[in-house]
Amino acid sequence: MNLTLKSVRLNSVDLFRESGDVMGDSWSGIVDVGSKPIVRREATATGMILLRSESIEAVANGSSPKGDVREASTISAIQAVKETSRTLPHCHPIPIEGCHVEWVLEERGLRCNVTVRTHWTTGVEMEALCGVSAGLLCAWDMLKPIEKDREGQYPEVRIEDIRVLKKEKAHPQD
């Protein structure tokens, strides 16, 4: 199949469409934030991994076969925060000034809260969301020996409720 592509100029971004057939807008760059002021920004995200009671106990007692779930998952969350722009192609590399990871054991599972801070031209909500996601995935990985059923499946464990709790941006004159 030969495609003939033609370039279309829109808002200083080249878009490509299949000749004779509109394929939709396909952005070939990232948003220019160079003219935005550097201000204090902070975002907090949360998410939950639902677990069997045996896994909750293992987290509470530090008795997971793979080691301390919260410790390893905190490292995973921090690494994900720092690597967000490498994972999500439209995110800018951001100088992370602070990252706090909090774990809360709840009745049905383990909640992860990640807060990220910077002084920069763009927000850090995606960094907080990536931190939560990676932290919860690491927790799942560490609890696999407990969560697997006899067929090697995970009938009860699931990750849910990943969202931004709050996003703050200082006024440029602050």
Sequence and secondary structure as in RCSB ss.txt:
>XXXX:A:sequence
MNLTLKSVRLNSVDLFRESGDVMGDSWSGIVDVGSKPIVRREATATGMILLRSESIEAVANGSSPKGDVREASTI
SAIQAVKETSRTLPHCHPIPIEGCHVEWVLEERGLRCNVTVRTHWTTGVEMEALCGVSAGLLCAWDMLKPIEKDR
EGQYPEVRIEDIRVLKKEKAHPQD
>XXXX:A:secstr
    EEEEEETTEEEEEETTS       S    TTS  EEEEEEEEEEEE  HHHHHHHHHT  TTS HHHHHHH
HHHHHHHTHHHHSTTS      EEEEEEEEETTEEEEEEEEEEEESS  HHHHHHHHHHHHHHHHHHHHHHH  T
TS  SS EEEEEEEEEEEE  TT 
